[in-house]
Structures are given as structure tokens and as C-alpha cells.
């Protein structure tokens, strides 16, 4: 039987705008699946399916304004009981009256310090704080956003009850809060404080979080128990933040736990010393479970008197509470961008968390720049494509966990110095290449005795030309010959399109060590130049590098790179491929070594070669053939004439 799909309680909003239709006529849906996404000036809410079944009609379109009780479509219900559609309209007036009967925050706007309390949550028992929009000392207008909270159906801004100045915020991101909870205090603009607000607060029971820790202040060993989990039956321990013997302050994180909707820190109920932790990572725990014990710091026995007094007089600001807002985020929380308000529904936020996407970096394409699921998916796809192409930023290690640094100052004196721009670029490039390229290094030695004799014999000619003929000129020429003979080394991989890009030119980069870091100028058309021309260009580019006069064009377009440590030392090393190139040649210091000539050992000048390559493009046998070509050319310069 077809059933009307009606707009449920809107939490006090008269009408809301349809900004997304999540289903089509004929779609099968499960109970609670989103049908529409609605937006008021304070919240983005999903309208859920009242039961499982098939959508038979939709009466609205994007941009329509709808109100509580409106019929937006029809559903052919599957097996199960009928939805009591009439119950919601009956409940609505009661909720409206409740909302109307809570003018206390408004009345308190006459001046003085006022508690900021959680308003009607539209039926939700508790919600998670996902963003804190203000800081202590901020001036706010009435209705300005204080917090952003999220239930499993909606993302809502908690508004300022009046204009004034924020005195304290007593919650942090990840906390669960309920209707009526005090989340901070503000100095209201205006005259003397009104009496009605404290009176209204007197009717509410003392907050569990405040009363629970009071008895612990008297000292002794205390159990560490799992607090209210916001409706979750059990949660998984994903991190243990302390060890036995650690000193902790009240509210310091003991464990980090994760449910299917949130990652939350379990705080220390008191200040003291951890005696034992009885759980381990991976355990599932529930509300009330004992997860350890602590020796509570001594002090005067706590009294319930302050809690009783709070029912007859206004609360005074608690200076220690605001520190909670500065607590470190749970390890699973993505880095936020406080300057950019994220405009997205709960399903989109959940998807972003699952994929590890930072919504602050996603460009929304929906109404009013709202972020849709398609935007998150497109962002993740682009990021993965960039990683595969070697173009993604390396910070964060392509999804690998960051290395958490200790406080080095505990071991001795330290000094922090900012990285230079060149060092940051090099670090990002090296990490990107290392994470994306499966590296293999092939080692070889070449007898360069004859080459060195010839090079030294050209010394006087070089002085006449004003050019020093270095081994690098010979290496460039011979590498160009090898790239011609082995064109599979002169390629780049397009992993997104699964294509090999074959280059018909030979440009080679040479790594130059400068006081500011490593730079790689590029010599173009190496195969078309002679030794003297290459030697001269090496000198010019190396000097420009040291004088910081290289242009971007001077460092672009390389097919292959040579990096030489011969002037410094070493016997071999494993250079990192400069992606999107697929190979790099490392050259170490030459040395005299005995070489068997078939009759006797002869002293020969041997040059160590280290060829690193991208194993996706090049096989081991190809690498051995390439180094054989290099060795043959270096040992017999006549090869260059062939």
C-alpha cells in the first residue's frame, strides 16, 4: 500500500529549502535512507525514508520550500508494520510549545555572564561537536554560530543566544552533548543580569560530567571507567595515550575510541598517576567498563555543596574548562581549516571521513556551494590520479601515518630553523618519487683508464678554449648514446590512461650541489652536441646554479638525470629516480684497482656506476644491458663514432 512521505519535525524552522533529491521514482530504499536533503539558515538535514520500500512518487523539486507535515512523495512499503504518520504531527505542537517555553536565554540578554546551553535538538538524544566556530574573547552577534554539531541525520549550527563576548567554551571537538547541556559562557551586552536564566537552570539536574569527578578529588586509587558513549553500545580502542606511571591532568586523554560515527578521546576523570591500563588496542568496550586504575592526587574531600548551590545561584565562570578547547585532536581527525566553513550534509561528511578527504579542501558544486558526494568522490579521484602521476603533494605520505616527533628539548638544547624554499621543494619531490616509484638499483664498474688519459691530454686545448673538459662531458655523451640504443629508458608512464610516453628527444639533467641545496639544470639535445660544447654548457649551468640565476626553463624537460659524487667520495649509492623520468645514473669516486688481463693483474682506474630505475617501466635485464652499453662506451671512446 502506498504511504505518504511527510516532512518531520524541523526543530523550530517554519520552512526549509530542498537542496538535493537523493532518490528517483522506482528506487528501492531501506528504512532511514535519505530521501531529500533540506536546508534552513542554521542546518542541513536529511529527510529519511519512514520505512523500507519503493519510491512511487516525488512531489517536490530542488529549490522548493517545504514545511513540517508537507507531503513530499509516496512510498510503496515493504513487509512490516505501518508507519504511525499521525504521531509526528501530534508531537509537533508539544515540541513547539517546549521551544516557546524556553525564552530564558533570550531574557538573559539584558547583560552579565550567561551560560550557553544546547537548544532543542529536534528529537536527537545527543550530538557530536564537529567544529568550534569561536574562541575566548570573540565578540559575537545574536544567532552567530558558536558550535557546529552533527547527529546521524543532520549538521546544525548552535547559535549564540544573545550578542556579547565569549568568556569560555567548555567542550571540544569530538564531545557528545545533549539538549540543555552548558557548552560555555558569554558576557552579554547590556545591563544587569536577569534572574530568570539561573532560575531556569535550577530546574535541570547537575551535569554528570561535573558531578562524576568530584568524589575523586579526595585522593586514593580510583577506577577509570568508560563514560556515556552517546548512544553507542560499544566502541573500539584505537589508541592508548598513556602508560603505567604517567602523570596526567584532569581531562587528559587516556584512550582514543572509535564508533561507526565518531572518534573520541576518553578523558582522565581526575589528576593523578596511572596505576594500570587493563585494555589494549582493538578491544571493544562499553559504557561503565573499567579500563584501568589511577592514583588520584590528594586534596580536600570534594563536597556536593557546589552542585547544590548551583540550583539556587548563577554559576561562576570556570577558568580551567576553556583549556579543553585547546586539547589535541584525536589522531583520526582530519586536519581542519578553521577559516573555511564547510557546507555539507552528514552523509557527505561521513563519506569524507571514510575516504580520508579533508572537506576544507573540497570545492562544492551544489546550491550555495554545498559539497555533494560527487564533489568528494571527484576530489579523491583527482588526488589519487596526481599520486599515480607523481604530481601529488608529498606531505602526509600519500595516506601513510605521519611520524610523531618527541619533545627533543627534554634531551638537551634545541633550535628550530625554517626550511628554505629549495629544501622544501626537494623534500617533497624526493618523498613523492620514493612513494610512487618501485626503485631498483643496478651496479656496474667501468675501466676509464684510457678515457682519463685522453681527457688529460686535452688539458692544454681546454685552456686555449677557456673550457675545462671534465668527466661529466664524457658521461653525458655516452648516456645519450645509451638512450638512443635503449629507447625504453627515454619514456614516462601515464598510469591514469595506462600509456607509455616515448620521447624523441634527449635532454639530460645534471645534479649540482649548491650551498642552498640540490638543483638539476638540464642540457638539451645532448645527442647533437660534441664534447667541448657539452663541457662548456656544464660549466655555464653549474655557475648559474651556484649564483641562483637558473630560470625555470633551465630545469625542465629532462629525460634522464646524472648525479655525481665523484668529487666527494663513496663507492656506491642508490639515487632516487627523478619522476616522471624512469632512470637516474649515480657516479661515485674512481679508484685504482687490480684487474686481471688474462696473464697478470694490471692497475686500472675503475669508475663505480649506480643505475636506479622505475621497475614498472624497466626490467632487470634491460637495466643490465643499459649499464653494459655505458661501460663499453666509457672503456672505448671509439664507440661514440659508431
N, C-alpha and C positions, 0 to 999 in steps of 0.2 A: 504494500500500500504506500502511495506517495505521501510524503510528510513535508511540511513547510520548514525551510531553514530560516530561523529568525535571528535577529541581532540581539545578543545577550546584554547584560548589564554593562554599561560603558564607563563605569566608575565616576559618574557625575557629569560626563560630557553630554551636551544636548544633541550634537550631531557630529559625525566623523566622515572623512572622505575615503572613498575606495581608491587605493593606490596600486593595488595588484590583485588580479584574479588568478588563483593558484590551480584551478581545475577547469575542465571543459565539460560540456554536456556529454554524458555517456561514460565519463570516468568512474572507476570504482574507487572508493575511499574507505579507509578504516576509521573507526571512531577516534575523534580528536585530531584527524588530519586537517591541515589548514585549507579552508575554502577561499577566503578572501584575506587580504591584508588591509587594515584600516589605519587611518592616521588622524589624530587630533592635534591640537597645538602643543600637547605635552607627551604624547605616547604614540608608538607604533605597535599595533596589536593584530594578532592573527585571529580570525573568526574560525573556530573549529567545527568539524562535522559533528552533529549531535549523536550520530551512531554510524555504524558501518553500513554501506550500501552503494547505490549507483546514482550519480547526479542526473536528474531528468530535466531540470530547467534552471536557468540563471536569469534573474530579472534586473541585474544591475550591470553597469559598465564602469571602467576606470574613470574617475573624476566625479562620480555621483556622490551626493551627500545622503547618508542614511542615519537613522536614529534607533534607539533601543526599541525592540519589538517589531521592527520592519521585517517583512518577508523578502529575502534576497534570492530565493530559489527553492527548488524542491528536490527531495531525496527519496528514492525507492529503497526502503530499508531492507536489510538482510534479516537473518534469523535473530531473534532476541526480543525483549520487551519494548513496548512503545516508549518513546521519549516523553516525559511529562513536560510538554511545551508550555503548559499553562502555569507551571510552578515559577518560572522565571519572572513573568510579568507581575505575579503576586508578590515575589520577593522584592521587586524593584522599588515599589513605594517605600517599603521599610528601609531599604538602603538609602533612598533619597532623604528620608527623614533623619536617618543617622548622620548623613553628611551635613544636613541643615542644622542638626543639633550640636555640631562641633565648631561653633564660632570662636572658641576660646583663643586660638592662635591669632585670629583677626582682632579680637578685643585687646589682646596684649600688645597690639601695635602702638599703644599710647606712649611707650617709652620703657627704658630699663632693660635688664637682661631677661631673655625669653628662651625657653627650651625649643629646639627644632624637633618636632615629632613627626613620625611617619603617618601620613593620612590614610584614608580608605584605599585599600589595595585591590578593590574590585573583586573580592572573593578569594584572593590568594592568601594562604596561611603565612608564608614567608617568601621573601625575595632576596636575591643576591645583589650586593653592591658591586657594580662593574666599572664605575667611574666616579671620581670625586671632582666636581667641577669648580670648587672654590678652595681657598686657603685661609688660614687665620689672618685676620686683618683686612680681608677683602670687603669692600662696600658692595652691597647688592640691592637691587630693586625688588619690590614685591613681585612674586611669581618668577623671579630669576631662578635658574636651575641650581640646586645645591648638590644633589647626587643624581646619578643615573642607576636605576635598579632594573633587574631582569628576573622575570619568572619564566616558566616553561612556555608561556604564551605571549608575553609582552615585554617590551623595553620601555621604561617610563622614567621621565624626569621628576624628581622630588623637588617641588618649588619652595622658595623662601616664603614663609607665612607673612612677612612684612618687609618693609625696606629697613636697612640698617647695616651693621658691621658684624662680620663673623668673628665670634670670640673663640670658639673651639669646634672641632669636628672629632667625635668620639668613635668613629667607625673607620674601617679601612677596606680597600678593595678585596673582595672575597668574603666579607662578613655577610651573614644572613640576618635580616631584620624583619620585623612584623609590624602590623598596624599599631600605632601608639608608642612604639619604641622611641626613646630620645637619642637622636643621632648627633646632636651638637647644641651649641648655644649661640645666640646672637644679641648684640646690643641694638635694640630697636630705636629708630629715630623717633623723637617726640619727647613727651613729658614723663611724669612719674609712672612707674609700672602699675599695670592693672592687677587687681586682686583675683579676677576670675580665672586667670590661667593656672595659678598654683592650685586653686580650689578644684579645678577640673583634673589636675594631675593627681590630687589626693585620692580620687576615686580609683586610680589604677594601682594594681599590685606592684610592689618593688620589682625592678628588673632582675631576672635570675642571675645575669652575669655579674651584677653588683653584689648581690647577697651571697652568692656561692663562694666567693673568695674571702669573705670577711672572717669566717672562723679560722682560716689558715694562718692568719696573722699572728697567732699566739705561739707559733713555733712547733717543733717536733716533726716526726715523719708523717707525710701525707700521701695518700694515693693520688695519682694523676689519672683522672677519668675522662672519657670522651664526652664532650658537651652535646647539646642539641645539634643534630645534623641537618636541620631544616627540612625534615620530612624524609630523608634518605634512610632506608632500613640498615644498610651497611655501606662502608666506604673502604677503599683500598689504600694501604700505606704505601706511598710512592717515594718518601724520603724521610730519613731520621736526621733531625737537625742538631742533636746534642749527643753527648757520650756520658757515661758514668763519671761523676766527679766534676762535671762542668758547672760553673756558676751561671745562674740565669736570673734575669729580672722578671717581674710580673709582666705577662703578655708576650714574653719572648717566645718564638716558635719552638715547639718540642718536636712535632711531626708535621709532615705535609701529607694530606689525604686527598683522595680524588673520588668523586662520584661520577655518574654519567652526565652531570650538568655543571660541576664546578670543581676547582682545585682550591683547597682551603688549608690554611695553617692552623694546627691545633695549638693554642697558646698555653703558656705556663700559668697555672692558677694563682701562683704567688712567686715572690722572690725567694731564692734559696739554692740548694745544691742537688743535682740529680744523683739519686742513690742507685736507681736501676731503671732499665727500659726492658719491658717484657714482650715487645713485639718486634717484628723485623719487616723489611721491605717486602711487599707482596701480600702481607696478611690482610684479611678483611676484618674490620672492627665495627662495632655498633655503639649507639648512644649508651653511656653508663659503663662501658667496659673499662677495666683498669689496664692502662698501658705502661705503667711504671710507678716509681715512688720517688719522692724528693724530701730533703731535709729543709723545712721551711725556716727562713731567717727569723730569729727571735724578735720579740717586741711585746708591747702591751696587749693583753687579750682584747680581741675585737668585740665590739658591742653592737647589738642590733638597734641601738638607740638612734643613730643617724638615719637608719632606714625608716624608723618610726617618725622621726622629726620631719622627714620629707613629706609626710602626709599632712602636716599642719603648717609648713612654711616653705617658701620657694627654695629650690636647690641653688647652692652657690656654685660658681664655675669650678671645675676640677682641673687644675693646671697640668696634671700628669697625663690625662686622657688624650689630649691632642697629639701626643707623640706617636700614638698608634697609627696616625695617618702617614707617618714617615717610615713605617716599617717596610722592610724589603718585600717585594712582590714574591709570590710563590714561584718556584722555578719553572712551572709550566706556563706561566702567564706571558703572552707575547708582549714585546716592548710597545708601550703606548706612545702616542703623540698628543700630549695634553693640549696643544694649540689647535688641534683639528678635531671638531666634534664629529663622531661617527654617526651616520644616519642609516641604520639598518635594523631589520626585524630580528626576532630571536632565532628563527630558523637559519637566517644568514649568518648570524654571529656564531651559532653552533657549528655550522659548516666551516666557517673560517677557523675556529679553534681546532676542529678535527684535521684540517689541512695545514695548520700552522701558518696561516696567512695573517698578516698584520692589516687589519681593516683600515688603519690610518693611512695606508699607502694605496688603497684601492680606490679608483675613480668610479663613482656611482653613475649609472645611466638611467635610473628610474626618476619618477616625479620628484622635483625639488632635490635632485642629485642623490636620491636614495640609492644605497648599494643593494643590488639584487644578487641572487645566487649566481646568475650568469656572469656578473662582474667578478665575483670571487673566483669562479672557475676559469675565466679568461685570464685573470691576474696570475693564478697558479700556473696555467699553461705557458704564459709568456715567460715566467720566471724559470720554469723547467727548460724551456727552449734555450734561454740565454745560458743556463748552466751547461747544457749539452754542446752549445756552440763555443763555450769558453768566454761568454760575454757577461756573465752574471757577476755582481759584486761578491767578493770572497768573504767579506766579514760575515761571521756566522757559520762558515764552513759548510755551505750547501746543505744545511739542516743538521750538521753534526753539533753535538753539545759544545758550548764554549768552555774553555779552560778557566776554572775559577782560581784566581790568584790569592795566595795568602797575604796577610799583612806583613810585608818584608821588614817593616820598621821594628818589629819585635825581635829581629835578629841583629840589628845594627842600624847605623845611619844610612839613609837612602836619599836619593834626589830624583824627582820626576822631570823629564825633559820631553817636550812635544816632538813627535816625528816630523821630519822635513817632508815637504810635498813629494819629493822624489822617492823618499823611503816608503811613504805610504803607497804610492803607485806601484813600486817594485814589490812590496809585500803582498798587495792584492793580486798582482799579476802572477807571482810565484805560487801563491796558495791556490788560485784559480786553475793554473796549469796542473799542479800536483793532484788536485782533487778530481780533475776531469780526464786526465791522460794516463792510461796504463803504461808506465815507463818500463823500458828495459834498456840496459847499457851493454854495448859490445866493446871489448877492449882489444887493442892491437898495438904492435910496435913497428916502427919503420926505421930502416937504416938510412940516415940522412948524411952520411959521411961525404959522399960526392956532392950533394946539394950544398952543404956548408962550404966545401972547398970552392965551388963555383961562386957562391954568394960573396965570400970574402975576396975573391979575385976581382969582383966588380966594385970594390970599395972606392978606388980612385975615380972610376967612371961616375959613381954616385956623387962624389964630391964635386965633380965638374957640373953635374946636373942640379946640384943642391938637393938631392934626394937620397935618403938612406934606404938601401934595399934590405928590408927585414924579412925574416921567415914568413911573416903574415902574407906578404905578396905571393909567395910560392903556394901557401896553403889555400889562398883564395882561388888561384888559377886551377889548382889540382881539384879542389872541391867542385868548381864549375864543371870541370871535365867529368867528374863522378856523377853529378846531377844530370848531365847530358846522357851518360851511359845508363843511368838508373832513374828514369823519369818518375817512378813510383815514390821517390823521395821528394819530388818537387810538386806536391799536392797539398790540398787542405780538405778536411772532411766536413760535409754539411750533414750532420746527424739528423736534423729535423726533416730534411727531404730525402735522406738516405742516398746522397750523391757524393761522388768524388770530384773535386775541382782540380783539373790538371792545368798547371801553369806553363805557358810557352815562353817565359822569360826567366832569367836567372839573376836575381838580386840577392846579395848575401849580407847579413848583419854581422858586425864585429863588436863584441862586448868591450867597452872601455871603462876602466876603473878611474873614477874621479874622486876628489875629496868629499863630494856630496853624495856619492853613491854610484851605482852601475847604470850606464846608459848604453844603448845599442844603435849607433848610426848605421845606415845602410848604403852599401856600394852597389850601384845599378849596372846591369848589363856586364857582369864580370866576365862572361864568356867572350865578350867582344873587345876586351882590353888586354894590353901587354903588361909585363911585369913592372916596368918603370912607371907606367900610368897608374897601376894599382898601388904601388908603393907610395907615390905622391899623394893619391887620394886618401890613403890610410892616414898619412901624416896630417893632412888638412883637417879631416874629420875628427881625429883624435884631439887636435889642438882646439877645434871649435867646441868639443865636448868639455874639455877642461876649462875653457873660457865661458862656458854656459851660453854659447851662441848657436847651438843647434836649433834648427827650426823643426816644427812637427813633420814636415815633408822629408827632412833628413833621416827620420827614424821610422818611416813607414814603407811597407811593401816588400819586406824580406821574405824569401822562400826558404832560407836556411840560415843558421847562425853558427859562428865560430867564437868560442871563448877560450882564451889562452892564459894559463897561469905559469907559463914557462919562465917568465922573468922573475917569478917569486919563489916557486919551488913545488914539491909534491911529485908523486909517482903516478897517480891516477885519481880520478874523481868521477862523480855521476852528475853531470849537468842536467838541469831541468829543461825540458822542451819548451820553447817559447811559442805556445799555442797561439794561433791556428797553424803554425808550421808543424811538421811531423818529425823533425830530427834536428839535433844540435851536436856539433863536434867540440869536445873538450880536448885541449892540448896541454900537457904537463912539461916539466923541465927535461930537456935531453940530457943523456949521460953516456959516458964511455962504458962499454960492456964487452966481454969476450964473446965472439961469435965464431962458431965452427965453420970453416970454409971447405971442409971435406978432407983437409990434410992437417990443419992446425987451427988453434984458436987465434983470431985476429981482433985487435982492439977496434971497435966500431962505435960511431956516435948514434945512439938509439933514441928515437922520439916516441914517448907514450901517447897513444890516442885513445879517447873515450867517446864513443858514439852512443848518445841516448836517443831513443826513437819511440814513437807512438805505436804500440803493438796492435792497435786497431787498423792501422794503415800498412804497417810493415811487418813482415815475418822475420824470424831469426836468420834464416838462410839468406834473405835479401840483405840484411844488415851485414852479414859476414862477407857477402860479395862486394858490398859498398866499401867496407874497410880494406878489402883486398885491392880494390881499384885505387884507393888513397895511397896505400903502402907502395904499390907498383909505381905510381906517379912520383912519389917522393924519393924513391930509391933510384929511379932512372928518368931524368928530366926529358929524355928523348920521347917519352910517351906523350908529352904535350904537343909534339909535332905531328902526331898521327891523326 
